[in-house]
């Protein structure tokens, strides 16, 4: 039996390893524009910065430069067509979701990834059992680190925040979960910025692999 009535996951870098597709799409854009490819490891380290951060780093340009928005739009078009080319759940996630299902524990996703990307990606992944709630930034007025999205997920799952746990690989996930009143778990296996220390996020727990969630949740 799970210790919690609901488990909430951040998406990129926590539930799903999406970095390989971000790397493939960004390098496709670089090649189209006659630029050298970036190493996958370099891209993985900046996935948490979103499309704007990826394009800014890849092309060494600021968002207010004339060509920036055109490059960002082209990158997102490539990504939208290749959401699940290489993306997979992190090791241990599929087994964990199955265990949540057999214990009748609800689970959901709270992400800052816009719904036009998050929803079809989750459909492609066909996770079993599927999430009972998927909250994207376009579903709320205030995305993470504000607690609104976490609170909405709890309402949709029919649980009180103190009965839920929020798991994420960025400080904004922990801040949102704590402000909402959930237990929080820092996913140190995710997409951490260089020099980032998840022990400084004030999370209730830290895990270094998704497989460690089994012991934490059950």
Buried (B, 14 or more C-beta within 10 A) or exposed (E): EBEBBBBBBBBBBBBBBBBBBBBBBBBBBBEEEEEEBBEBEBBBBBBBBBBBBBBBBBBEBEEEEEEBEEBBEBBBEBBEEBBBEBBBBBEBBBBBBEBBBEEEBBBBBBBBBBBEBBBEBBEEBEBEBBBBBBBBBEBBEEBBBBBBBBBBBBEBBEBEBEBBBBBBBBBBBBBBBBBBBBBBBBBBBBBBEEEBEBEEBEBBBBBEEBBBBEEBBB
